[in-house]
Amino acid sequence: ITTRARFGRAPTTLCPPKAFVQREENSRTPPAELLLSWAHGYNGSASPSSLHWISANEFVFPVAAIGVVQSLDPPKQRFFRGHSKEITCLTYNAARGICASGQSAPHSGKPFICLWRADDCRLQTVLSFHDAQILSLCFNAEGTLLFSMGRDDAHTLAVWDKLLPPQPRGRAEEQAFAASLPIVRREPISRVATGKVPAFAMVAMKTSTTSANGSSSTQFAAYDAGGAKGFGVYLKFWTCVESKASKETIVELLGKNGIFPSPGPRQVLFCSWTSQGQCIACGDDGGFYLFEGNTAFSRKICTGSLGFGIEVPNQCYLFGGKDAVIYFGDLRLPKQEKSRSGPGGKGAAVPSNDGWLTALHLKDMGGSLACVSARLRLNSAAINPDGLVLIGTADHHLLLVHAGRRRLVRVLHAAHSGEVLALCHHPNDDLRLCLTGASDGTVRFWDLEGHSPVVGRVIDFCREGPWWPAGRVTYHAGSARGVFSMAFRSSGELLAIGHGEGTLRILSFPDLQPIFETSTSKKREPLSDIKFSQQGDILAVASWDQAVYIYHLSGTLNSTVVSLQHVFRGNSSSVTHLQLSADGLTLMTNSKDNQVLFFDTFSGERLIGQMGIRDKEWDTPWTCPCGWPVIGMWAANKGFDGSDINACCTIVSESGALLASGDDDRQVKLYRFPAVAEDQGFRAYDAHAGHVTGVYFARVPPAAPPPVAVSRGRAAGAHVAPAPVQPKQTRAGWQLLSVAGDDHALLQWDVHRLLPNEEPSATRQLAWQETRSRSAAAEMQLGAQPRPKERSKSTDKASKSQPSRAVTAAAASPSPWATDVDADPPSTEFRPSSRATRAAEAPEGGLRAEVRRPPWGLLEDLPVHARSGAGGVPPAGVRQRGMQGGAQRATSDGAAGGVTAELDHHVSHISSGRPMALDLAGMSTAARDELTHHGIQRGQGSTRFATPQNSVTGIRPQSAVMSRRE
């Protein structure tokens, strides 16, 4: 018996196992869900003003399509996941406790701005107006106005008011209020075309000014942030004046260009405001410019570019250069222009004649920064009341510095600067060690239990000389064009790395010394996949030159002999994935054209028939996107091309056998395994901002909680110490790791088992576009408020206002985590301890600060972590679904951030030649509405896709004065 399957557009014949029986439950959605527990990484490409402290302990930043709110002690993360594309800018208003985030333009439709509460990451309002990417955002001091800049041809500046819906008055209104969120608005109160030069960042003054006649004014600065090359320097000060006349409020926007001394900078890289209402501007010429009004006084800080400048306590300035040098300066500057040569890249502390400036290298500020392998280009900063400074870099690193002590506390986040192409996990589950490789030629290590990049280990294959001291970064300089694949030997003592120019390297672990190196492909094609056999004696290497290279390994670790045994050819396209059998004697290959071939690794021959291997036991986990056990994965995604599913991985857990996949729709999907049904159910999750290139299930070892003290009986007045009760071992769990190509994020998902009658932790939410077809009366019944009428005081007339739109939303719940930032520098002595020992030593009901070393030991300084012994599973929050999600049928939900999609069982037959046709017979109303919203027109029992029509909004002239009725 054979099965005719279709992988994308490629039909293939496969043989199922002889004893396999298809059951109805195999096609259902999996009895488990994914809960996002931690997001590693930081988006240094976002607007420089996207890093904010929420309190002395919490801060917010963007990564991928997620807004992350992270606390330092205890370390926790909660997530806002209401965007469909990468977050390009984020701002926060402390007066109202709300965040605003904008995104890049989707493939169809408009980008949008989300306003959400920082305390629970719940979406409140959606602003949809700009036709292109949202460049920058900022609030006024009171949080009543929001300014947004779009990347359309005129770079329109929009002003928004009435940002939040009215709060409920009593419990009777709470349910109706929750049902009315989010409120959607599509017309700002004012808009101005700013010109040809884009402003990639905006920052508002910390206070607003109120005049005697009752009018209030807000001043904010818009600047190019280094993103508008070729246009010249751009810094413009805008003043937004609100004045009341009778029952109307007049809003007026006035702009003035900043005036720089000559010679001035070519670009303004960063701006901030002092407590005295002065604007600090940092230029690419290394100059620091202090503006009073729109006129600047300058001071030379360094010879290179000056990345940021902020005011810190004790009348000081804190500057950061693009050469990873931090400068401390006195606040009391002379008002005449002065010029001096700064220390530049050398980093020596060279004070000026008046002694106001000192400079320190990051690597000389204590702590450790050995998780990077190049000079960090500092480009953003934010300070909290305790003097802790968050420093973001263009290299996607997030650092914590203590300004008062002038030392580096820790590296909070790190990321690759290139596209992440490789993901693997150490075979020893107790190490909780993950590796990622990228097109920038680096390999990074991640501590999954400590939720941090491993300090002290980076492999760099591209740079010729180390910037950091020898021993902190392992350099293997050469002509490597990125890291495409990685794999550990089953013993964990060897690490194989495949490069983009066809080089295969084998390193020892953990010392990362070279064992073997060869150029496998004469055409210098990338090595797309690497697999070790379970026995560790066979290494299979897939190449884009349409060949698979089989190496034999023998000898000990110190004298490993690697020899080429076979070269398999026969694939009609580049080989992308490999799968070895459990005994290592059979190899399966996938290629770019979705061809599936089988080879004998012992004889070196290709296996023509499949009947002899249909019951072959394959190595775990299964990682080939094409094969009989995963044909239902393609049936569930009927519109996919053959290259749209990039990776998959399987586990056998307490929830049964599960299959996870990553695709070009930026989604992670979860299925039952084997997934072979024609109507295969699944759950889908949004969080990544790029095509998902790797997924991997990692086992979480069981951990013993700290012992519980129980008091024994005692006589009156006698003192008896409590007897510790030995706790039971907690059950081992699983986590899914996922990486995407270019969103600079590594995500950890907890695999949560669903009980028989348990609903997924999140209630399904409709995307706000689905309400477009509803009438205004229906919207008013949901609690939406109509837009007030507007009139213009100038010749620029306001466009007709549109009523707000509302959709269903659910409440979000927080999630737990922890770290000590103010502890003394840790000892460098390495004293290993087991997980159970660490848990037993922790005080009851509290956290214990400890030095957490990478499990395989290092000799460098390390940050301090405070943990609770056993990492808890965070409760699920409610996620606001991506606003521009793809046309998928969903009946279950995503939580404060992910989409959980269950496939309605209405998929065409696997071998059908109509991949875009869907049968609507018996489909649920919610599923039909979902399809109709995404441009699928209803027909007689089938559907067809239609192209949506987008309207074009006009642009107002440079000067605009708007009014609105109270």
Secondary structure, DSSP 8 states (H G I E B T S, - for coil): --EEEEETTEEEEE---TT----GGGGS--SEEEEEEEEE---TTS-TT--EESSSSEEEEEETTEEEEEETTTTEEEEE---SS-EEEEEEETTTTEEEEEE---SSS---EEEEETTT--EEEEE---SS-EEEEEE-TTSS-EEEEE-STT-EEEEE---S----SSHHHHHHHHHT-SEEE---SEEEE--SS---EEEE-SS-EE-TTS-EEEEEEEE-TT--TTS---EEEEEEEEEEETTEEEEEEEEEE-B--SS--S-EEEEEE-TTS-EEEEETTSEEEEEETTEEEEEE--SS-EEEEEEETTTEEEEEETTSEEEEEES---SS-B-----GGG------TT--EEEEEGGGSSS--TT--S---EEEEEE-TTSEEEEEETTS-EEEEETTTTEEEEEEE---SS-EEEEEE-S-GGG-EEEEEETTSEEEEEETTTTEEEEEEEEESS-SS-SS-BTTBEE--S----EEEEEE-TTSSEEEEEETTSEEEEEETTT--EEEEEE--TT---EEEEEE-TTSSEEEEEETTSEEEEEEEES-STT-EEEEEEEEE--SS-EEEEEEBTTSSEEEEEETT--EEEEETTT--EE--SGGGTT--B-SS---SSSGGGHHHHHTSTT--TTSEEEEEEEEETTEEEEEEEETTSEEEEEESS---TT---EEEE--SS-EEEEEEEEE-------EEE-----TT-----EEE-------EEEEEEEESSS--EEEEEEEE--TT---SS-----GGGGTTS-HHHHHHTT------EEESSSS--------EE--------------SSS-----------HHHHHHHS-TTS-EEEE---TT--SS---EEEE-SS--------B---TT--S---SS---BT-------S----TT-S-TT----TT--HHHHHHHHHTTEEE-SS-EEE------------SS-EEEEE-
